[in-house]
Amino acid sequence: MLFYCLNLHSQDSNTLSETSNPIIYISTSLGTSIGNKGYGGGFLFTTSVNYQMSKNLFLYRFSHNAEFNKNPGIAALLIVPIFLGDNIMNEHALMYGRRFVFNNSSVSTSIGFGLSNRNYTEFYDNNSKFITESYVSIPFEINFRLFQSRKKKFRILYGLIPVTRPTGFARSFGLKLYGSLGKFNYFGVGLNFGLGWHKKY
């Protein structure tokens, strides 16, 4: 009877250790955006650190918004539109939201508090002036994410070479709708790439 109880306890401990990984992951998104007050739209990059407790999601997000150059010149012949203008917005934000996890996917919504700055050039009377403005913003985002449904070996080189035992640490891919409200507003859509533990395994 004693050995039977110890065996049950060992099984419970093993099960607990297998399912007690934290839900924490980093995320990077690349997309395009539109804005107001002279910002004509451009390239939008964000990176974030995400931690989930129950269905509560806490994250830090950095956003970089760079307007496409309206007069790119010969750079317009390039396949990749790297001809960015001098209208740039950066934002550091702390956010809170709710995240709902399914078998191999998740949906989350978040909103928070941000500190933003915008650098741009203002033209008047055939002259120009470079301006930097800082302001408080309200960032938000909606995410849909796909990831592995069970523990697998983490692989490198396009998935050809396994380098670990089966683990919940994995990549993810999805879509993001995001933006920020403040003195200057922007709204964007992009592709989402993640790395970490995306659910309890």
C-alpha positions in Angstrom: 0.0 0.0 0.0 2.9 2.4 0.9 4.6 1.7 -2.5 1.3 2.2 -4.3 0.8 5.7 -2.6 4.4 6.7 -3.4 4.0 5.7 -7.0 0.8 7.8 -7.3 2.6 10.7 -5.7 5.5 10.3 -8.1 3.2 10.2 -11.1 1.4 13.4 -9.8 4.7 15.2 -9.3 5.9 14.2 -12.8 2.6 15.4 -14.3 2.8 18.7 -12.4 6.4 19.3 -13.6 5.5 18.5 -17.2 2.7 21.1 -17.2 4.2 23.8 -15.0 6.2 25.7 -17.7 5.6 29.4 -17.7 3.8 31.1 -20.7 6.4 33.6 -21.8 7.5 34.5 -25.3 9.1 37.2 -27.4 7.3 38.5 -30.5 8.3 40.6 -33.5 6.0 41.9 -36.2 6.6 43.6 -39.5 3.8 45.5 -41.2 2.5 48.6 -42.7 0.6 51.6 -41.2 -1.4 54.6 -41.8 -1.6 57.7 -39.6 -2.9 61.3 -39.3 -1.5 64.9 -39.1 1.0 64.6 -41.9 1.9 61.0 -41.5 1.1 59.3 -44.8 1.8 55.7 -43.9 4.8 53.5 -44.0 6.8 50.7 -42.4 5.9 49.5 -38.9 8.1 47.3 -36.7 7.3 46.1 -33.2 9.0 43.8 -30.7 7.5 42.7 -27.4 8.1 40.5 -24.3 4.9 38.7 -23.2 4.0 37.0 -20.0 0.7 35.2 -19.3 -0.8 34.3 -15.9 -4.1 32.5 -16.2 -5.8 34.4 -19.0 -4.1 37.7 -18.0 -1.5 38.9 -20.5 1.3 41.4 -19.5 3.7 42.8 -22.0 6.2 45.4 -22.9 6.2 46.7 -26.5 8.5 48.8 -28.5 7.2 50.2 -31.8 9.0 51.9 -34.7 7.0 53.7 -37.4 8.8 55.1 -40.4 7.0 56.9 -43.2 7.8 55.9 -46.8 9.5 58.7 -48.7 7.1 60.4 -51.0 9.9 61.3 -53.4 12.3 58.3 -53.4 14.0 59.1 -56.7 16.1 56.4 -58.1 15.6 54.3 -55.0 12.0 53.6 -56.2 13.5 51.1 -58.6 14.6 48.8 -55.7 12.5 45.7 -55.1 12.5 46.3 -51.3 11.1 49.7 -50.4 13.9 50.8 -48.1 13.5 54.4 -49.2 12.1 55.7 -45.8 11.4 59.4 -45.2 12.3 61.5 -42.2 8.8 61.2 -40.5 9.5 58.7 -37.7 7.5 57.7 -34.6 8.9 55.6 -31.7 6.9 54.2 -28.7 7.7 52.4 -25.5 4.6 50.9 -23.9 3.4 48.7 -20.9 0.2 46.9 -21.8 -2.3 44.5 -20.2 -4.8 42.3 -21.9 -6.6 38.9 -22.1 -5.3 35.9 -24.0 -7.3 32.8 -24.9 -5.4 29.7 -25.7 -6.7 26.8 -27.8 -5.0 23.6 -28.9 -2.5 25.1 -31.3 -3.6 28.8 -31.5 -4.4 31.8 -29.4 -6.3 35.1 -29.6 -5.4 38.1 -27.5 -6.3 41.7 -27.0 -4.3 44.3 -25.1 -4.3 48.0 -24.3 -1.9 50.1 -22.3 0.1 53.2 -21.5 2.9 54.5 -23.8 5.5 57.2 -24.1 6.0 58.3 -27.7 8.1 60.7 -29.7 7.8 61.8 -33.3 10.6 63.2 -35.4 9.6 65.0 -38.6 10.4 67.9 -40.9 8.0 70.8 -41.3 8.2 72.9 -44.5 7.1 76.6 -44.7 8.1 79.6 -46.9 10.7 77.5 -48.8 12.3 76.6 -45.5 12.3 73.5 -43.4 12.6 72.8 -39.7 13.3 69.5 -38.0 10.9 68.9 -35.0 10.9 66.4 -32.2 7.7 66.0 -30.1 7.1 63.8 -27.1 3.6 62.8 -25.8 1.6 60.2 -23.9 -0.1 57.6 -26.0 -2.6 54.7 -25.7 -1.3 51.6 -27.5 -3.5 48.7 -28.4 -3.3 45.4 -30.4 -5.2 42.3 -31.4 -3.2 39.1 -32.1 -3.9 35.7 -33.7 -1.1 33.2 -33.3 -0.4 29.6 -34.4 2.1 27.3 -32.6 2.7 23.7 -31.9 0.1 21.7 -30.0 2.4 19.4 -28.1 6.0 19.1 -27.1 8.4 18.5 -30.0 12.1 18.6 -30.5 13.3 22.1 -31.3 14.9 22.2 -34.7 17.3 24.5 -36.6 18.3 24.9 -40.2 14.8 25.0 -41.6 13.6 22.3 -39.3 16.2 19.7 -40.5 18.3 19.2 -37.3 16.8 18.6 -33.9 18.9 20.1 -31.1 16.8 19.3 -27.9 14.6 16.7 -26.3 10.8 17.3 -26.8 10.1 20.7 -25.4 7.3 23.3 -25.4 9.8 26.0 -26.4 8.9 26.7 -30.1 8.2 29.3 -32.8 4.9 30.9 -33.6 3.4 32.7 -36.6 0.3 34.9 -36.9 -1.4 38.2 -37.7 -1.5 41.4 -35.7 -3.8 44.5 -35.8 -2.2 47.3 -33.8 -1.9 51.0 -33.3 -1.7 53.9 -30.9 -3.9 56.9 -30.0 -2.4 60.1 -28.9 -1.3 63.5 -30.3 -0.4 61.5 -33.4 -2.4 58.3 -34.2 -1.5 55.3 -36.3 -3.1 52.0 -37.2 -1.3 49.0 -38.7 -1.5 45.4 -39.8 1.4 43.0 -39.9 2.8 39.5 -39.7 3.8 38.2 -36.3 6.7 35.9 -35.4 7.3 34.5 -31.9 9.7 32.4 -29.9 9.1 30.9 -26.5 6.5 28.9 -24.5 3.1 29.8 -25.9 0.9 27.5 -23.7 1.1 25.1 -20.8 2.5 21.7 -22.1 
